[in-house]
Amino acid sequence: MSFAFRIAVLAMACLFCGTRIAGTTAAGAQQQRPQQDAAVTAPDVHDPVMARCGDKYYIFCTGQGISVFVSEDMRSWRYDGAVFDTAPDWVTRYVPRFRGHIWAPDIIFRDGMYHLYYSCSTFGSNRSVIGHAVNATLDRSDPAYRWVDTGAVIASMPQRDDWNAIDPNAVTDADGAAWLCFGSFWSGIRLVRLNDGLDGIAAPGESRLLAARDRSRSPENAIEAPFIYRHGGYYYLFVSIDACCRGARSTYKMAVGRSEDITGPYVDRDGRPMSEGGMTLLTSSSEAWAAAGHCGVYDIDGEDVLVAHAYDARDGRAVLLVRRLIWDGDGWPDIEL
């Protein structure tokens, strides 16, 4: 079965299946863990990212201890447990009110290890921290399976920082250097260089502003969920804007800009800097679903694929959306409906 066909089938399932697994109605809400043996075609997710290990696909998403779903065919998914049975105890030193509900993970494979980044915070605060864990495999049946948490990568504090250390995205540039992009509201989307171990910042205290909203249109600077993807000589910075987590009433949208250098400046289709509010919108809704956002982009067997969560227009569930990413003649992306 071709990958394109698998994507089409999964996308249809995500839109029309009524199976409910778990969900949130507001950012930071607690989720009940789904049944581990339940196979579903449309897992309820927020903030999904994807990785492949062997012949299986894994979705990591917001949840108590970080929720994981696994699929052999990208049509039928089952809950694969949580990364952490209990959240790392060091987190409360940074976020005293943290209760184990971990947001917006990201995962990359580098130097023989899977590197997982995750967000710990409380709703409406920039008292936040991004953590890091590693594993040699994602397959629980493998004797080598073991998540090893290495602690904090970067943290933000009220009255000290004008940015928010959540929504991490780790990315490797064309020269092999590793970077961490992150940010939600406050001053916007930031970029820092990672150290050689990918578990800390190479130059603490230094970060670059990549993207922010036009304050005349969004006084609260409603921008978050960055993801950088290299394609055709450019780095593309995907972000999400406006309101998440309100079911079908959400106004979440995906937007993008690009740069020839990973550090920017990123500009939209009209040449406006993303740091000054420029951005090009992607398709974010249809008759069947609304407010797609918090995306990740991947090269899967030569196809560029976007995963995100979208809200079912019928009942407001946040479900997994998988779409082929298409590129126009000028090198700008959109998703295939």
ABEGO torsion letter per residue (X at the ends): XBAAAAAAAAAAAAAABABBABBBABBGBBBBBBBAABBBABBBBBGBBBBBBEABBBBBBBEBGEBBBBBAAGABBBBAEBABABBBAAAAAABAABAGBBBGBBBBBBGGBBBBBBBBBBBGBABBBBBBBBBABABAABAABBBBBAEBABBBBBGABABBBBGBBBBBBAAGBBBBBBEBEEAEBBBBBBBAAGABBABBGBBBBABBBBAAABAAGBBBGBBBBBBGGBBBBBBBBEBBGAEAABABBBBBBBBABAAOBBBBAAGBBAAAGBBBBBBABBAABBGBBGBBBBBBGGBBBBBBBBBBAAAGBBBBBBBBBBBBAAGBBBBBX
